[in-house]
Amino acid sequence: MKEDINALDEIHKGSCMGIDAIDFVIDKVEDNNLKKELKKEYKEYQDIEKRIEKIYPKYNEGEPHSTNAMNKAMTWSGIEMKTMTDKSTSKITELLLQGVNMGIIEGRKILNKKHLNEEVHDIASKYVTMQEKNVENLKRYL
């Protein structure tokens, strides 16, 4: 049960971070196709969040963990600093891919846990699959 709660919290945080990152870069993106891709990914992150929020009360009281204000500020400032001199599509994509890759690593660690409830494992699997697909889609913009 504790592994399930931790898994849901980590995936929820990862989805929140994906949403935050897209929020922070979307106005910098000039390539309309990349913008469309990011809007699609944004919705996918929201869908994962909603699934977690729907089942979370079965595992724990309260709300699933989200990114806190400090993490949001650090993400925003990191993106701002790294795009200060280079706002190219390639640079923005590179930054996004770094975050997505961290999400894949965390998701794979979660999937390697042997005692996850089936519905939690299913959400984790969908999260990782989505992230891996996003990597392939984003590579075109490097």
QUIQUI-V533775 format. One line per field, one symbol per residue. phi: phi as a letter, one per 20 degrees, with the letter a starting at -180 (. if undefined). Layout:
phi: ???
//
This chain:
phi: .ffffffffffffffffffgffgfdgfefdffffgffffffgffffffgfffffeggfdafndffcfefffffffffffgffdfdbdfgffffgfffffffffffffffffffedefgffgfffffffffffffgfffgfef
//
